[in-house]
Amino acid sequence: ASTKADAVELMLQLPKLPLFPVFHNVQCISDELCARLTDGPVHLGICKGLSEHWQKALARCGRLRSLTPSLASGLDSYGSQLFKALGISSPNRTQVAKAALELQLQLPPCTEASPSEVEACW
């Protein structure tokens, strides 16, 4: 019985652990940061129907937390089931628009944005 309780306790800790490699660094697209689910949504893949280039720009600015392609493409059926249970899925149009709007609102007025921030906003 304690083994089951330990397993449940471990599963409850997953959202608090920095386990999910996402694109993050503004200067370099290949830099990764391990994200926690408790810090906000983590996405698997991209939103169909919206520009992949734009979504990657939002990911580089840290506004759209998307899993690295190597992790997303390397999932087996158990990994896919775990991600589904944890609420990790492709972003929808509303989530992408919210990420872009949050980026625009955080930029101080009358200051020049970095090229990656400008790219992500449009």
C-alpha positions as CSV (number, residue, x, y, z in Angstrom):
1,A,0.0,0.0,0.0
2,S,2.8,2.4,0.8
3,T,4.2,1.9,-2.8
4,K,1.0,3.1,-4.3
5,A,1.0,6.1,-1.9
6,D,4.6,6.9,-2.8
7,A,3.7,6.7,-6.5
8,V,0.7,9.0,-6.0
9,E,2.9,11.5,-4.0
10,L,5.5,11.4,-6.8
11,M,2.9,12.1,-9.5
12,L,1.5,15.1,-7.5
13,Q,5.1,16.5,-7.4
14,L,5.5,16.4,-11.2
15,P,4.0,19.9,-11.9
16,K,6.3,21.5,-9.4
17,L,9.5,20.0,-10.9
18,P,11.5,21.7,-13.7
19,L,11.3,18.8,-16.1
20,F,10.1,20.2,-19.4
21,P,12.7,21.6,-21.8
22,V,11.3,24.7,-23.6
23,F,12.8,27.3,-25.9
24,H,13.4,30.4,-23.9
25,N,16.5,32.5,-24.6
26,V,16.1,35.7,-26.7
27,Q,19.6,35.6,-28.0
28,C,19.8,32.0,-29.2
29,I,17.0,29.7,-30.4
30,S,18.9,26.6,-29.3
31,D,19.1,27.6,-25.6
32,E,16.7,25.7,-23.4
33,L,15.2,26.2,-20.0
34,C,13.4,23.5,-18.0
35,A,10.0,24.7,-17.2
36,R,7.6,23.8,-14.4
37,L,3.9,23.3,-15.0
38,T,3.1,25.4,-11.9
39,D,4.6,28.4,-13.7
40,G,2.0,28.3,-16.5
41,P,1.1,26.2,-19.5
42,V,3.7,24.2,-21.4
43,H,2.8,23.5,-25.0
44,L,3.5,20.5,-27.3
45,G,3.8,21.5,-30.9
46,I,2.3,24.5,-32.6
47,C,-1.2,25.9,-33.2
48,K,-2.4,24.8,-36.6
49,G,-3.5,27.7,-38.8
50,L,-1.1,30.2,-37.4
51,S,2.4,31.1,-38.5
52,E,5.0,28.6,-37.1
53,H,7.6,31.3,-37.5
54,W,5.6,33.7,-35.3
55,Q,5.0,31.1,-32.7
56,K,8.7,30.2,-32.6
57,A,9.5,33.9,-32.1
58,L,7.1,34.0,-29.2
59,A,8.8,30.9,-27.7
60,R,12.3,32.5,-28.1
61,C,11.0,35.5,-26.1
62,G,9.8,33.2,-23.4
63,R,6.1,34.1,-23.9
64,L,5.0,30.9,-25.4
65,R,6.5,28.0,-23.6
66,S,6.8,25.3,-26.2
67,L,8.6,22.0,-25.8
68,T,11.7,21.4,-27.9
69,P,11.0,19.6,-31.1
70,S,13.3,16.7,-30.2
71,L,11.3,16.0,-27.1
72,A,8.0,16.5,-28.9
73,S,8.9,14.1,-31.7
74,G,10.5,11.5,-29.5
75,L,7.4,10.7,-27.4
76,D,6.1,7.1,-27.3
77,S,2.5,6.3,-26.4
78,Y,3.2,6.3,-22.7
79,G,4.9,9.7,-22.9
80,S,1.9,11.1,-24.9
81,Q,-0.5,9.7,-22.3
82,L,1.5,11.3,-19.5
83,F,1.6,14.7,-21.3
84,K,-2.2,14.5,-22.0
85,A,-2.8,13.7,-18.3
86,L,-0.7,16.7,-17.3
87,G,-2.5,19.0,-19.7
88,I,0.3,19.5,-22.1
89,S,-1.0,20.0,-25.6
90,S,-0.7,22.2,-28.7
91,P,-1.6,25.9,-28.0
92,N,-4.9,27.2,-29.4
93,R,-5.3,30.5,-31.2
94,T,-6.4,32.3,-28.0
95,Q,-3.3,31.2,-26.1
96,V,-1.0,32.4,-28.9
97,A,-2.8,35.7,-29.2
98,K,-2.6,36.1,-25.4
99,A,1.2,35.5,-25.4
100,A,1.7,38.1,-28.1
101,L,-0.5,40.6,-26.3
102,E,1.3,40.1,-23.0
103,L,4.6,40.7,-24.8
104,Q,3.4,43.9,-26.3
105,L,2.0,45.2,-23.0
106,Q,5.3,44.5,-21.1
107,L,7.4,46.6,-23.5
108,P,8.0,50.0,-22.0
109,P,6.5,52.9,-24.0
110,C,8.9,55.0,-26.2
111,T,11.7,52.4,-26.0
112,E,13.2,50.4,-28.8
113,A,12.3,46.7,-28.6
114,S,14.9,44.1,-29.5
115,P,14.5,42.5,-33.0
116,S,13.2,39.3,-31.6
117,E,10.6,41.1,-29.6
118,V,9.5,43.0,-32.6
119,E,9.3,39.8,-34.6
120,A,7.2,38.1,-31.9
121,C,4.8,41.0,-31.7
122,W,3.9,40.8,-35.4
